[in-house]
């Protein structure tokens, strides 16, 4: 079963394709790849993020790529500091868990690119950058 939205559909839902949306989208795609959920109900995620824009845009990216939504109550949002942005994904059927923590230099790089190339340029960088340069990953189970 294929579930989740395309990048374009997620950007349309969110209103634009920005770097923080792309971070959440890419993290969700990675979670689906590693945790192998069968249906849109298998994944549960907790997003630790400062509760202000642009950081909260990560949430929409995760919702778009994973189909973890507030309506299904399989996503939880918890406030954190900017130096502790992370997303924990759990496959409820297998109990396997993936934790993705944003690397320290990513926010600074996004801000530099945003100033130089705007929203689209910063989003393109996040979209094309190697995932291991954006996030630290820990897989359990």
C-alpha positions as a Markdown table, in Angstrom:
| # | Residue | x | y | z |
|---|---|---|---|---|
| 1 | Unk | 0.0 | 0.0 | 0.0 |
| 2 | Unk | 1.4 | 3.4 | -0.9 |
| 3 | Unk | 0.5 | 6.2 | 1.4 |
| 4 | Unk | 1.7 | 9.8 | 2.0 |
| 5 | Unk | 1.8 | 12.8 | -0.3 |
| 6 | Unk | 4.3 | 13.7 | -3.0 |
| 7 | Unk | 6.6 | 16.7 | -2.3 |
| 8 | Unk | 4.5 | 18.8 | -4.6 |
| 9 | Unk | 1.2 | 17.8 | -2.8 |
| 10 | Unk | 2.8 | 18.5 | 0.6 |
| 11 | Unk | 4.0 | 21.9 | -0.5 |
| 12 | Unk | 0.6 | 22.7 | -1.9 |
| 13 | Unk | -1.0 | 21.7 | 1.4 |
| 14 | Unk | 1.5 | 23.7 | 3.4 |
| 15 | Unk | 1.4 | 26.7 | 1.1 |
| 16 | Unk | 5.0 | 26.7 | -0.2 |
| 17 | Unk | 8.1 | 24.5 | -0.5 |
| 18 | Unk | 10.5 | 25.8 | 2.1 |
| 19 | Unk | 13.6 | 24.3 | 3.8 |
| 20 | Unk | 11.9 | 23.4 | 7.1 |
| 21 | Unk | 9.1 | 21.6 | 5.3 |
| 22 | Unk | 11.6 | 19.7 | 3.3 |
| 23 | Unk | 13.5 | 18.6 | 6.4 |
| 24 | Unk | 10.3 | 17.1 | 7.8 |
| 25 | Unk | 9.4 | 15.5 | 4.5 |
| 26 | Unk | 12.8 | 13.9 | 4.0 |
| 27 | Unk | 12.8 | 12.6 | 7.6 |
| 28 | Unk | 9.4 | 11.0 | 7.1 |
| 29 | Unk | 10.5 | 9.4 | 3.9 |
| 30 | Unk | 13.5 | 8.0 | 5.6 |
| 31 | Unk | 11.4 | 6.6 | 8.5 |
| 32 | Unk | 9.1 | 4.8 | 6.0 |
| 33 | Unk | 12.2 | 3.4 | 4.2 |
| 34 | Unk | 13.8 | 2.0 | 7.4 |
| 35 | Unk | 10.7 | 1.1 | 9.5 |
| 36 | Unk | 8.7 | -0.4 | 6.6 |
| 37 | Unk | 5.1 | 0.4 | 7.8 |
| 38 | Unk | 2.4 | -1.5 | 5.9 |
| 39 | Unk | -0.4 | 1.1 | 6.4 |
| 40 | Unk | -0.8 | 4.7 | 7.3 |
| 41 | Unk | -1.8 | 3.6 | 10.8 |
| 42 | Unk | 1.5 | 1.7 | 11.6 |
| 43 | Unk | 3.7 | 4.8 | 12.2 |
| 44 | Unk | 3.6 | 7.0 | 15.2 |
| 45 | Unk | 5.9 | 10.0 | 15.5 |
| 46 | Unk | 6.9 | 12.6 | 18.1 |
| 47 | Unk | 8.3 | 15.9 | 16.7 |
| 48 | Unk | 10.4 | 17.9 | 19.1 |
| 49 | Unk | 10.6 | 21.4 | 17.8 |
| 50 | Unk | 10.4 | 25.1 | 18.9 |
| 51 | Unk | 6.8 | 26.0 | 18.7 |
| 52 | Unk | 7.2 | 28.9 | 16.2 |
| 53 | Unk | 7.8 | 29.3 | 12.5 |
| 54 | Unk | 9.8 | 28.4 | 10.6 |
| 55 | Unk | 10.6 | 25.4 | 12.8 |
| 56 | Unk | 7.0 | 24.1 | 13.0 |
| 57 | Unk | 7.0 | 23.7 | 9.2 |
| 58 | Unk | 8.8 | 20.5 | 9.9 |
| 59 | Unk | 5.6 | 19.1 | 11.2 |
| 60 | Unk | 3.7 | 19.6 | 7.9 |
| 61 | Unk | 6.6 | 17.9 | 6.1 |
| 62 | Unk | 6.3 | 14.9 | 8.4 |
| 63 | Unk | 2.5 | 14.7 | 8.0 |
| 64 | Unk | 2.8 | 14.9 | 4.2 |
| 65 | Unk | 5.4 | 12.2 | 3.8 |
| 66 | Unk | 4.2 | 9.7 | 6.5 |
| 67 | Unk | 0.4 | 10.3 | 6.8 |
| 68 | Unk | 0.9 | 10.7 | 10.5 |
| 69 | Unk | -1.7 | 13.3 | 11.3 |
| 70 | Unk | -3.2 | 15.1 | 14.2 |
| 71 | Unk | -6.6 | 13.8 | 13.1 |
| 72 | Unk | -5.5 | 10.1 | 13.4 |
| 73 | Unk | -3.6 | 11.0 | 16.6 |
| 74 | Unk | -0.5 | 9.3 | 15.4 |
| 75 | Unk | 1.7 | 12.4 | 15.7 |
| 76 | Unk | 2.6 | 14.3 | 18.8 |
| 77 | Unk | 4.3 | 17.7 | 19.0 |
| 78 | Unk | 6.6 | 18.6 | 21.9 |
| 79 | Unk | 8.4 | 21.8 | 22.4 |
| 80 | Unk | 12.2 | 21.8 | 22.3 |
| 81 | Unk | 15.0 | 24.2 | 21.9 |
| 82 | Unk | 16.6 | 25.0 | 18.5 |
| 83 | Unk | 19.6 | 22.9 | 19.4 |
| 84 | Unk | 17.5 | 19.8 | 20.1 |
| 85 | Unk | 15.2 | 19.5 | 17.0 |
| 86 | Unk | 14.5 | 15.8 | 16.6 |
| 87 | Unk | 11.8 | 13.5 | 15.3 |
| 88 | Unk | 11.1 | 10.0 | 16.7 |
| 89 | Unk | 9.3 | 7.5 | 14.5 |
| 90 | Unk | 7.9 | 4.3 | 15.9 |
| 91 | Unk | 6.5 | 1.4 | 13.9 |
| 92 | Unk | 3.6 | 0.3 | 16.2 |
| 93 | Unk | 3.4 | -3.2 | 14.7 |
| 94 | Unk | 7.1 | -4.0 | 15.1 |
| 95 | Unk | 8.2 | -1.6 | 17.9 |
| 96 | Unk | 11.2 | -0.6 | 15.8 |
| 97 | Unk | 12.1 | 3.0 | 16.4 |
| 98 | Unk | 14.1 | 5.7 | 14.4 |
| 99 | Unk | 15.3 | 8.9 | 16.0 |
| 100 | Unk | 16.5 | 11.7 | 13.7 |
| 101 | Unk | 18.2 | 14.7 | 15.2 |
| 102 | Unk | 18.9 | 17.8 | 13.2 |
| 103 | Unk | 22.7 | 18.4 | 13.0 |
| 104 | Unk | 24.0 | 21.6 | 14.6 |
| 105 | Unk | 25.1 | 23.4 | 11.4 |
| 106 | Unk | 21.9 | 22.8 | 9.4 |
| 107 | Unk | 20.0 | 25.8 | 10.7 |
| 108 | Unk | 22.9 | 28.1 | 10.1 |
| 109 | Unk | 23.3 | 26.8 | 6.6 |
| 110 | Unk | 19.6 | 27.2 | 5.8 |
| 111 | Unk | 19.7 | 30.8 | 7.1 |
| 112 | Unk | 22.8 | 31.6 | 4.9 |
| 113 | Unk | 21.2 | 30.1 | 1.8 |
| 114 | Unk | 17.8 | 31.8 | 2.5 |
| 115 | Unk | 19.5 | 35.2 | 2.7 |
| 116 | Unk | 21.5 | 34.6 | -0.5 |
| 117 | Unk | 19.0 | 32.5 | -2.6 |
| 118 | Unk | 15.6 | 32.9 | -0.9 |
| 119 | Unk | 13.1 | 30.3 | 0.2 |
| 120 | Unk | 13.4 | 28.2 | -3.0 |
| 121 | Unk | 17.2 | 28.1 | -2.9 |
| 122 | Unk | 17.3 | 27.0 | 0.7 |
| 123 | Unk | 14.6 | 24.3 | 0.0 |
| 124 | Unk | 16.6 | 23.0 | -3.0 |
| 125 | Unk | 19.7 | 22.6 | -0.8 |
| 126 | Unk | 17.7 | 20.6 | 1.8 |
| 127 | Unk | 16.1 | 18.5 | -0.9 |
| 128 | Unk | 19.4 | 17.7 | -2.6 |
| 129 | Unk | 21.7 | 17.4 | 0.4 |
| 130 | Unk | 22.8 | 14.0 | 1.6 |
| 131 | Unk | 20.6 | 13.0 | 4.5 |
| 132 | Unk | 23.6 | 12.1 | 6.7 |
| 133 | Unk | 24.6 | 15.7 | 6.5 |
| 134 | Unk | 21.2 | 16.9 | 7.7 |
| 135 | Unk | 20.4 | 14.4 | 10.5 |
| 136 | Unk | 22.0 | 12.1 | 13.0 |
| 137 | Unk | 20.1 | 8.8 | 12.9 |
| 138 | Unk | 19.7 | 6.2 | 15.6 |
| 139 | Unk | 17.7 | 3.0 | 14.7 |
| 140 | Unk | 16.4 | 0.8 | 17.5 |
| 141 | Unk | 15.0 | -2.7 | 17.3 |
